Amino acid sequence: MGFSSLVRVLVYLIMPATSSNKPYRVGRSKTGLGLFATKPIKKGTRIVRYFGPILDSRIPAHDEIENKYLFELNGRWTIDGSVRKNLARYINHSCRPNAESDVRPRERKVFIRAIRNIEPGDEINYDYGTDYFKAYLKPIGCKCDSCEKKRKKLRAEARAETAKVKARKAKKAGAKTTATKKKKLNGKHFAGKAGRAKA
Ligand SMILES: [Zn+2]
């Protein structure tokens, strides 16, 4: 192998993590950073591997490691995804995601796979699971699009309900005035009649 081809091979070996033929890039999301599609990604495509050192819960030093990028494979094995090269760690949670984690405990590997067709510019996300949701997202309120939409809808419904109640109150108040007016008119009418009768 010539020197230049050796260099090319080395460059190829070094480059994959930053290579532009990957269909995603790290970008700004609502909650900080996120992973965004740069090319159309077909449903079913393996997008990126979630990788990092494998931790063994039976080793006390491993069991003590604590960070928000730990991906539990099963009771024993966990991937520590906090390493910089693990771009999959930028993928945010969504309750209505366009990707999923394909967990392979035996191989000790996790792949993020598209479960819908993803368009360039779309943020890639997957469901982190109920344990994570309950521990980290529920207390602060999930910021995913689906939950934001739900909250917006609830707010709109609450506003509509308030408006309805107001309208009902206004109608009642209006009905009262009409009733009072009617009484007065009746009173006048009677008074008129009485007056005429008197006359
Ligand atoms: Zn959500």
py3Dmol code that shows the C-alpha trace and the ligand (Angstrom):
import py3Dmol

protein = """\
ATOM      1  CA  MET A   1       0.000   0.000   0.000  1.00  0.00           C
ATOM      2  CA  GLY A   2       1.433   3.389  -1.016  1.00  0.00           C
ATOM      3  CA  PHE A   3       1.754   6.215   1.456  1.00  0.00           C
ATOM      4  CA  SER A   4      -1.053   8.301  -0.056  1.00  0.00           C
ATOM      5  CA  SER A   5      -3.518   5.422  -0.040  1.00  0.00           C
ATOM      6  CA  LEU A   6      -2.504   4.678   3.547  1.00  0.00           C
ATOM      7  CA  VAL A   7      -3.257   8.306   4.403  1.00  0.00           C
ATOM      8  CA  ARG A   8      -6.587   7.995   2.617  1.00  0.00           C
ATOM      9  CA  VAL A   9      -7.436   4.878   4.623  1.00  0.00           C
ATOM     10  CA  LEU A  10      -6.425   6.607   7.841  1.00  0.00           C
ATOM     11  CA  VAL A  11      -8.483   9.665   6.964  1.00  0.00           C
ATOM     12  CA  TYR A  12     -11.422   7.403   6.187  1.00  0.00           C
ATOM     13  CA  LEU A  13     -11.002   5.664   9.543  1.00  0.00           C
ATOM     14  CA  ILE A  14     -10.856   8.972  11.393  1.00  0.00           C
ATOM     15  CA  MET A  15     -13.535  10.756   9.406  1.00  0.00           C
ATOM     16  CA  PRO A  16     -16.744   8.694   9.810  1.00  0.00           C
ATOM     17  CA  ALA A  17     -17.927  10.530  12.926  1.00  0.00           C
ATOM     18  CA  THR A  18     -17.883  13.888  11.158  1.00  0.00           C
ATOM     19  CA  SER A  19     -18.384  12.750   7.560  1.00  0.00           C
ATOM     20  CA  SER A  20     -21.071  14.683   5.707  1.00  0.00           C
ATOM     21  CA  ASN A  21     -22.577  11.560   4.140  1.00  0.00           C
ATOM     22  CA  LYS A  22     -24.343  10.976   7.442  1.00  0.00           C
ATOM     23  CA  PRO A  23     -27.997  11.979   7.117  1.00  0.00           C
ATOM     24  CA  TYR A  24     -27.979  14.097  10.281  1.00  0.00           C
ATOM     25  CA  ARG A  25     -26.295  16.951  12.076  1.00  0.00           C
ATOM     26  CA  VAL A  26     -26.308  18.391  15.580  1.00  0.00           C
ATOM     27  CA  GLY A  27     -28.330  21.584  15.790  1.00  0.00           C
ATOM     28  CA  ARG A  28     -30.273  23.880  18.087  1.00  0.00           C
ATOM     29  CA  SER A  29     -33.530  22.491  19.399  1.00  0.00           C
ATOM     30  CA  LYS A  30     -36.157  23.947  21.738  1.00  0.00           C
ATOM     31  CA  THR A  31     -34.507  22.358  24.757  1.00  0.00           C
ATOM     32  CA  GLY A  32     -30.844  22.849  23.855  1.00  0.00           C
ATOM     33  CA  LEU A  33     -29.219  20.706  21.211  1.00  0.00           C
ATOM     34  CA  GLY A  34     -30.775  18.011  19.087  1.00  0.00           C
ATOM     35  CA  LEU A  35     -30.085  15.791  16.111  1.00  0.00           C
ATOM     36  CA  PHE A  36     -31.650  16.875  12.815  1.00  0.00           C
ATOM     37  CA  ALA A  37     -32.042  15.074   9.522  1.00  0.00           C
ATOM     38  CA  THR A  38     -30.067  16.573   6.637  1.00  0.00           C
ATOM     39  CA  LYS A  39     -31.333  14.055   4.064  1.00  0.00           C
ATOM     40  CA  PRO A  40     -34.577  12.118   3.672  1.00  0.00           C
ATOM     41  CA  ILE A  41     -34.449   9.064   5.944  1.00  0.00           C
ATOM     42  CA  LYS A  42     -36.738   6.205   5.018  1.00  0.00           C
ATOM     43  CA  LYS A  43     -38.851   4.429   7.598  1.00  0.00           C
ATOM     44  CA  GLY A  44     -36.961   1.391   8.889  1.00  0.00           C
ATOM     45  CA  THR A  45     -33.495   2.845   8.276  1.00  0.00           C
ATOM     46  CA  ARG A  46     -30.866   2.418  10.949  1.00  0.00           C
ATOM     47  CA  ILE A  47     -29.847   6.038  11.517  1.00  0.00           C
ATOM     48  CA  VAL A  48     -27.111   5.978  14.101  1.00  0.00           C
ATOM     49  CA  ARG A  49     -25.659   3.743  16.766  1.00  0.00           C
ATOM     50  CA  TYR A  50     -25.889   4.776  20.418  1.00  0.00           C
ATOM     51  CA  PHE A  51     -22.471   3.799  21.688  1.00  0.00           C
ATOM     52  CA  GLY A  52     -19.984   4.182  24.489  1.00  0.00           C
ATOM     53  CA  PRO A  53     -18.212   2.121  27.123  1.00  0.00           C
ATOM     54  CA  ILE A  54     -20.192  -0.850  28.422  1.00  0.00           C
ATOM     55  CA  LEU A  55     -20.766  -0.702  32.161  1.00  0.00           C
ATOM     56  CA  ASP A  56     -21.289  -3.788  34.280  1.00  0.00           C
ATOM     57  CA  SER A  57     -23.562  -3.190  37.266  1.00  0.00           C
ATOM     58  CA  ARG A  58     -21.735  -5.965  39.154  1.00  0.00           C
ATOM     59  CA  ILE A  59     -18.586  -3.838  39.188  1.00  0.00           C
ATOM     60  CA  PRO A  60     -19.005  -1.244  41.969  1.00  0.00           C
ATOM     61  CA  ALA A  61     -16.911   1.378  40.157  1.00  0.00           C
ATOM     62  CA  HIS A  62     -19.191   1.006  37.110  1.00  0.00           C
ATOM     63  CA  ASP A  63     -22.314   1.048  39.195  1.00  0.00           C
ATOM     64  CA  GLU A  64     -21.289   4.394  40.699  1.00  0.00           C
ATOM     65  CA  ILE A  65     -21.101   6.155  37.331  1.00  0.00           C
ATOM     66  CA  GLU A  66     -23.922   8.630  37.039  1.00  0.00           C
ATOM     67  CA  ASN A  67     -24.788  10.804  34.056  1.00  0.00           C
ATOM     68  CA  LYS A  68     -27.842  11.467  31.933  1.00  0.00           C
ATOM     69  CA  TYR A  69     -26.569   9.489  28.936  1.00  0.00           C
ATOM     70  CA  LEU A  70     -26.672   6.056  30.534  1.00  0.00           C
ATOM     71  CA  PHE A  71     -28.612   3.644  28.361  1.00  0.00           C
ATOM     72  CA  GLU A  72     -29.633   0.530  30.246  1.00  0.00           C
ATOM     73  CA  LEU A  73     -29.507  -2.629  28.126  1.00  0.00           C
ATOM     74  CA  ASN A  74     -30.783  -4.905  30.881  1.00  0.00           C
ATOM     75  CA  GLY A  75     -30.332  -5.457  34.624  1.00  0.00           C
ATOM     76  CA  ARG A  76     -26.622  -5.912  34.193  1.00  0.00           C
ATOM     77  CA  TRP A  77     -25.309  -3.986  31.205  1.00  0.00           C
ATOM     78  CA  THR A  78     -25.494  -0.274  30.548  1.00  0.00           C
ATOM     79  CA  ILE A  79     -24.004   1.845  27.772  1.00  0.00           C
ATOM     80  CA  ASP A  80     -22.325   5.027  28.972  1.00  0.00           C
ATOM     81  CA  GLY A  81     -23.230   7.259  26.056  1.00  0.00           C
ATOM     82  CA  SER A  82     -21.609  10.397  27.461  1.00  0.00           C
ATOM     83  CA  VAL A  83     -18.606  10.089  25.119  1.00  0.00           C
ATOM     84  CA  ARG A  84     -18.280  12.998  22.698  1.00  0.00           C
ATOM     85  CA  LYS A  85     -18.283  10.882  19.547  1.00  0.00           C
ATOM     86  CA  ASN A  86     -21.649   9.384  20.427  1.00  0.00           C
ATOM     87  CA  LEU A  87     -23.775  11.815  18.424  1.00  0.00           C
ATOM     88  CA  ALA A  88     -26.870   9.730  19.221  1.00  0.00           C
ATOM     89  CA  ARG A  89     -26.729  11.252  22.702  1.00  0.00           C
ATOM     90  CA  TYR A  90     -28.047  14.496  21.184  1.00  0.00           C
ATOM     91  CA  ILE A  91     -31.306  12.845  20.172  1.00  0.00           C
ATOM     92  CA  ASN A  92     -34.100  14.225  22.333  1.00  0.00           C
ATOM     93  CA  HIS A  93     -37.087  12.412  23.731  1.00  0.00           C
ATOM     94  CA  SER A  94     -40.505  12.616  22.131  1.00  0.00           C
ATOM     95  CA  CYS A  95     -43.781  11.016  23.195  1.00  0.00           C
ATOM     96  CA  ARG A  96     -44.676  10.796  19.499  1.00  0.00           C
ATOM     97  CA  PRO A  97     -41.286  10.052  17.950  1.00  0.00           C
ATOM     98  CA  ASN A  98     -40.118   9.415  14.399  1.00  0.00           C
ATOM     99  CA  ALA A  99     -37.472   6.910  15.511  1.00  0.00           C
ATOM    100  CA  GLU A 100     -37.027   4.180  18.092  1.00  0.00           C
ATOM    101  CA  SER A 101     -34.171   2.565  19.954  1.00  0.00           C
ATOM    102  CA  ASP A 102     -33.419  -0.919  18.709  1.00  0.00           C
ATOM    103  CA  VAL A 103     -31.911  -2.460  21.838  1.00  0.00           C
ATOM    104  CA  ARG A 104     -29.813  -5.600  21.413  1.00  0.00           C
ATOM    105  CA  PRO A 105     -28.723  -6.671  24.893  1.00  0.00           C
ATOM    106  CA  ARG A 106     -26.916  -9.799  23.662  1.00  0.00           C
ATOM    107  CA  GLU A 107     -24.783  -7.792  21.255  1.00  0.00           C
ATOM    108  CA  ARG A 108     -24.683  -4.975  23.821  1.00  0.00           C
ATOM    109  CA  LYS A 109     -25.626  -2.585  21.072  1.00  0.00           C
ATOM    110  CA  VAL A 110     -28.307   0.026  20.526  1.00  0.00           C
ATOM    111  CA  PHE A 111     -29.286   1.461  17.170  1.00  0.00           C
ATOM    112  CA  ILE A 112     -31.647   4.321  16.544  1.00  0.00           C
ATOM    113  CA  ARG A 113     -33.990   3.387  13.719  1.00  0.00           C
ATOM    114  CA  ALA A 114     -36.529   5.466  11.808  1.00  0.00           C
ATOM    115  CA  ILE A 115     -40.128   4.393  12.388  1.00  0.00           C
ATOM    116  CA  ARG A 116     -41.475   7.011   9.994  1.00  0.00           C
ATOM    117  CA  ASN A 117     -40.145   8.695   6.879  1.00  0.00           C
ATOM    118  CA  ILE A 118     -38.082  11.628   8.112  1.00  0.00           C
ATOM    119  CA  GLU A 119     -37.615  14.766   6.014  1.00  0.00           C
ATOM    120  CA  PRO A 120     -34.515  16.978   5.922  1.00  0.00           C
ATOM    121  CA  GLY A 121     -34.749  19.531   8.731  1.00  0.00           C
ATOM    122  CA  ASP A 122     -36.904  17.305  10.948  1.00  0.00           C
ATOM    123  CA  GLU A 123     -35.602  16.736  14.424  1.00  0.00           C
ATOM    124  CA  ILE A 124     -34.926  13.048  15.079  1.00  0.00           C
ATOM    125  CA  ASN A 125     -36.318  11.710  18.337  1.00  0.00           C
ATOM    126  CA  TYR A 126     -37.303   8.543  20.101  1.00  0.00           C
ATOM    127  CA  ASP A 127     -39.244   7.617  23.203  1.00  0.00           C
ATOM    128  CA  TYR A 128     -36.890   7.352  26.187  1.00  0.00           C
ATOM    129  CA  GLY A 129     -39.334   5.034  27.955  1.00  0.00           C
ATOM    130  CA  THR A 130     -41.580   5.312  30.991  1.00  0.00           C
ATOM    131  CA  ASP A 131     -38.845   5.075  33.652  1.00  0.00           C
ATOM    132  CA  TYR A 132     -36.968   8.054  32.233  1.00  0.00           C
ATOM    133  CA  PHE A 133     -40.195   9.937  31.604  1.00  0.00           C
ATOM    134  CA  LYS A 134     -41.407   9.498  35.184  1.00  0.00           C
ATOM    135  CA  ALA A 135     -38.024  10.342  36.708  1.00  0.00           C
ATOM    136  CA  TYR A 136     -36.939  13.306  34.591  1.00  0.00           C
ATOM    137  CA  LEU A 137     -39.651  14.612  32.297  1.00  0.00           C
ATOM    138  CA  LYS A 138     -42.900  14.413  34.236  1.00  0.00           C
ATOM    139  CA  PRO A 139     -41.638  16.610  37.117  1.00  0.00           C
ATOM    140  CA  ILE A 140     -40.628  19.442  34.764  1.00  0.00           C
ATOM    141  CA  GLY A 141     -43.226  18.845  32.048  1.00  0.00           C
ATOM    142  CA  CYS A 142     -42.262  17.139  28.794  1.00  0.00           C
ATOM    143  CA  LYS A 143     -41.276  19.688  26.133  1.00  0.00           C
ATOM    144  CA  CYS A 144     -41.785  17.425  23.117  1.00  0.00           C
ATOM    145  CA  ASP A 145     -43.952  18.674  20.235  1.00  0.00           C
ATOM    146  CA  SER A 146     -46.716  16.225  21.050  1.00  0.00           C
ATOM    147  CA  CYS A 147     -46.952  17.355  24.695  1.00  0.00           C
ATOM    148  CA  GLU A 148     -46.669  21.031  23.738  1.00  0.00           C
ATOM    149  CA  LYS A 149     -49.542  20.551  21.298  1.00  0.00           C
ATOM    150  CA  LYS A 150     -51.576  18.771  23.956  1.00  0.00           C
ATOM    151  CA  ARG A 151     -50.927  21.589  26.431  1.00  0.00           C
ATOM    152  CA  LYS A 152     -51.841  24.186  23.792  1.00  0.00           C
ATOM    153  CA  LYS A 153     -55.087  22.331  23.081  1.00  0.00           C
ATOM    154  CA  LEU A 154     -55.896  22.122  26.792  1.00  0.00           C
ATOM    155  CA  ARG A 155     -55.192  25.835  27.198  1.00  0.00           C
ATOM    156  CA  ALA A 156     -57.413  26.633  24.207  1.00  0.00           C
ATOM    157  CA  GLU A 157     -60.164  24.428  25.656  1.00  0.00           C
ATOM    158  CA  ALA A 158     -59.826  26.120  29.040  1.00  0.00           C
ATOM    159  CA  ARG A 159     -60.067  29.513  27.340  1.00  0.00           C
ATOM    160  CA  ALA A 160     -63.126  28.384  25.371  1.00  0.00           C
ATOM    161  CA  GLU A 161     -64.713  27.103  28.602  1.00  0.00           C
ATOM    162  CA  THR A 162     -64.045  30.416  30.368  1.00  0.00           C
ATOM    163  CA  ALA A 163     -65.526  32.274  27.407  1.00  0.00           C
ATOM    164  CA  LYS A 164     -68.586  30.005  27.512  1.00  0.00           C
ATOM    165  CA  VAL A 165     -69.093  30.602  31.242  1.00  0.00           C
ATOM    166  CA  LYS A 166     -68.706  34.337  30.696  1.00  0.00           C
ATOM    167  CA  ALA A 167     -71.165  34.243  27.822  1.00  0.00           C
ATOM    168  CA  ARG A 168     -73.625  32.273  29.967  1.00  0.00           C
ATOM    169  CA  LYS A 169     -73.279  34.803  32.794  1.00  0.00           C
ATOM    170  CA  ALA A 170     -73.713  37.687  30.362  1.00  0.00           C
ATOM    171  CA  LYS A 171     -76.800  36.011  28.915  1.00  0.00           C
ATOM    172  CA  LYS A 172     -78.255  35.517  32.400  1.00  0.00           C
ATOM    173  CA  ALA A 173     -77.545  39.131  33.253  1.00  0.00           C
ATOM    174  CA  GLY A 174     -79.122  40.094  29.933  1.00  0.00           C
ATOM    175  CA  ALA A 175     -82.159  37.912  30.663  1.00  0.00           C
ATOM    176  CA  LYS A 176     -82.501  39.614  34.044  1.00  0.00           C
ATOM    177  CA  THR A 177     -82.487  43.049  32.454  1.00  0.00           C
ATOM    178  CA  THR A 178     -85.049  41.934  29.895  1.00  0.00           C
ATOM    179  CA  ALA A 179     -87.171  40.452  32.671  1.00  0.00           C
ATOM    180  CA  THR A 180     -86.941  43.662  34.674  1.00  0.00           C
ATOM    181  CA  LYS A 181     -87.739  45.715  31.577  1.00  0.00           C
ATOM    182  CA  LYS A 182     -90.733  43.502  30.854  1.00  0.00           C
ATOM    183  CA  LYS A 183     -91.971  43.948  34.398  1.00  0.00           C
ATOM    184  CA  LYS A 184     -91.578  47.675  34.091  1.00  0.00           C
ATOM    185  CA  LEU A 185     -93.366  47.650  30.751  1.00  0.00           C
ATOM    186  CA  ASN A 186     -96.091  45.505  32.244  1.00  0.00           C
ATOM    187  CA  GLY A 187     -96.226  47.886  35.166  1.00  0.00           C
ATOM    188  CA  LYS A 188     -96.561  50.827  32.795  1.00  0.00           C
ATOM    189  CA  HIS A 189     -99.082  48.906  30.777  1.00  0.00           C
ATOM    190  CA  PHE A 190    -101.123  48.179  33.836  1.00  0.00           C
ATOM    191  CA  ALA A 191    -100.596  51.681  35.009  1.00  0.00           C
ATOM    192  CA  GLY A 192    -101.794  52.859  31.616  1.00  0.00           C
ATOM    193  CA  LYS A 193    -104.788  50.601  31.729  1.00  0.00           C
ATOM    194  CA  ALA A 194    -105.490  51.550  35.277  1.00  0.00           C
ATOM    195  CA  GLY A 195    -105.007  55.138  34.271  1.00  0.00           C
ATOM    196  CA  ARG A 196    -107.408  54.738  31.356  1.00  0.00           C
ATOM    197  CA  ALA A 197    -109.830  52.882  33.553  1.00  0.00           C
ATOM    198  CA  LYS A 198    -109.662  55.706  35.977  1.00  0.00           C
ATOM    199  CA  ALA A 199    -110.154  58.205  33.268  1.00  0.00           C
TER     200      ALA A 199
END
"""
ligand_1 = """\
1
ZN
Zn -43.868 14.492 25.483
"""
view = py3Dmol.view(width=600, height=400)
view.addModel(protein, "pdb")
view.setStyle({"model": 0}, {"cartoon": {"style": "trace"}})
view.addModel(ligand_1, "xyz")
view.setStyle({"model": 1}, {"stick": {}})
view.zoomTo()
view.show()
